[in-house]
Amino acid sequence: MNEGSIGKWIANEGAKIKDGNIIATIDTDKASVDFEVTENFILVKKLYKEGEKLQVGQVIAIAAEDEDEYKKLKDRDFSE
């Protein structure tokens, strides 16, 4: 698999995510796979919309470790 797309976002921006949560599904030409996280964080910004193509290894979201970091990042423009 080299490429996929965001099938569905499960988590919302601003949500507190816990280790083991599923934040999105990733669709490929052969399967739909749950994107399960392995850390606790706050979801700051989704970088892709549902249906948008992405390459394996691309960053799909911005995360903050805590409320202070979230407040610093939430209004930042992450567009290229």
C-alpha distance (Angstrom), angle and dihedral (degrees) to the residues before:
residue distance angle dihedral
M1 . . .
N2 3.79 . .
E3 3.77 101.4 .
G4 3.77 141.1 28.1
S5 3.77 141.9 152.2
I6 3.77 138.3 -124.5
G7 3.79 103.0 -92.5
K8 3.78 96.2 -176.1
W9 3.77 136.4 -16.4
I10 3.81 110.4 -130.5
A11 3.82 97.3 179.2
N12 3.79 125.3 59.5
E13 3.78 127.9 -137.8
G14 3.81 109.1 -90.7
A15 3.81 92.7 29.4
K16 3.79 120.6 135.4
I17 3.79 104.9 -124.3
K18 3.79 122.9 -157.8
D19 3.79 131.1 -155.4
G20 3.80 107.4 -82.8
N21 3.82 96.2 26.6
I22 3.77 119.5 131.2
I23 3.81 110.3 -129.9
A24 3.83 100.0 178.3
T25 3.76 146.0 -10.7
I26 3.78 118.9 -115.7
D27 3.80 117.2 -149.9
T28 3.80 122.2 -151.7
D29 3.77 130.7 175.1
K30 3.82 88.8 -92.0
A31 3.81 108.2 31.0
S32 3.77 149.9 3.1
V33 3.81 111.2 -119.4
D34 3.80 129.9 -166.4
F35 3.81 114.0 -123.7
E36 3.81 101.9 -138.0
V37 3.81 117.8 -173.0
T38 3.78 126.5 -139.2
E39 3.81 100.1 -156.8
N40 3.80 141.0 52.3
F41 3.82 115.8 -108.3
I42 3.79 146.2 131.9
L43 3.81 115.6 -100.7
V44 3.81 104.7 -125.2
K45 3.80 104.1 174.0
K46 3.80 138.3 -2.1
L47 3.80 108.4 -136.7
Y48 3.82 96.3 -164.7
K49 3.78 133.0 45.9
E50 3.78 123.0 -134.5
G51 3.79 108.8 -78.0
E52 3.81 95.8 22.3
K53 3.80 116.3 132.0
L54 3.79 121.3 -120.0
Q55 3.77 137.8 175.5
V56 3.80 123.7 -117.3
G57 3.80 109.2 -88.5
Q58 3.80 96.6 25.2
V59 3.80 118.2 136.5
I60 3.81 107.9 -111.0
A61 3.81 100.2 -176.4
I62 3.79 145.3 13.4
A63 3.79 116.4 -117.7
A64 3.81 133.2 -166.0
E65 3.78 125.0 -150.9
D66 3.81 95.0 -143.4
E67 3.82 145.4 -5.2
D68 3.82 93.7 -83.4
E69 3.79 92.5 54.5
Y70 3.81 90.5 43.6
K71 3.83 91.2 54.9
K72 3.81 90.2 51.6
L73 3.81 93.8 49.2
K74 3.81 106.2 34.3
D75 3.82 96.8 86.2
R76 3.80 96.8 36.9
D77 3.81 119.9 116.4
F78 3.82 108.9 -122.3
S79 3.80 96.2 178.6
E80 3.79 116.1 122.4
